[in-house]
Amino acid sequence: MGWLWAIIVGLVLGLAAKAVIPGKQHSPLWLTTICGMLGATVGNAVARAVGVGSTRGIDWSRHAFQLGAAVVIVLVADMLYMATLGRRAQHA
């Protein structure tokens, strides 16, 4: 069940990151989901490093770190995707 939640959270974070980034992103949904999952993991690690491990109730600061990490990871992944696979698909 943990993997299912990781995929759902990754999908939501990845799509939220795509919504925050200006312009059009060309990465596929599976890559966006993986980037969101990585963003959640990195955001949790950063939150723990700055002293926001877990709190009672909804931990908005941890979610902000997760979204920030997901935005950076989605942006980098989309640039790499367009530099490698995306251009080949456009010319075919």
TAMO-V723391 format. One record per pair of residues at least 6 apart in sequence whose C-alpha atoms are under 6 Angstrom apart, sorted by the first residue. I is the first residue (numbers start at 1). J is the second residue. D is the distance in Angstrom with one decimal. If there is no record, write none. Layout:
BEGIN
I_J_D / I_J_D
END
This chain:
BEGIN
10_33_4.9 / 10_36_4.0 / 10_37_4.0 / 11_33_4.4 / 13_36_4.9 / 14_32_5.0 / 14_33_5.4 / 14_36_4.1 / 17_70_5.9 / 17_71_4.6 / 27_78_5.4 / 35_73_5.9 / 35_74_5.6 / 36_70_5.3 / 39_66_5.5 / 39_69_4.7 / 39_70_3.9 / 40_66_4.7 / 43_65_4.6 / 43_66_3.8 / 43_69_5.5 / 47_62_5.6
END
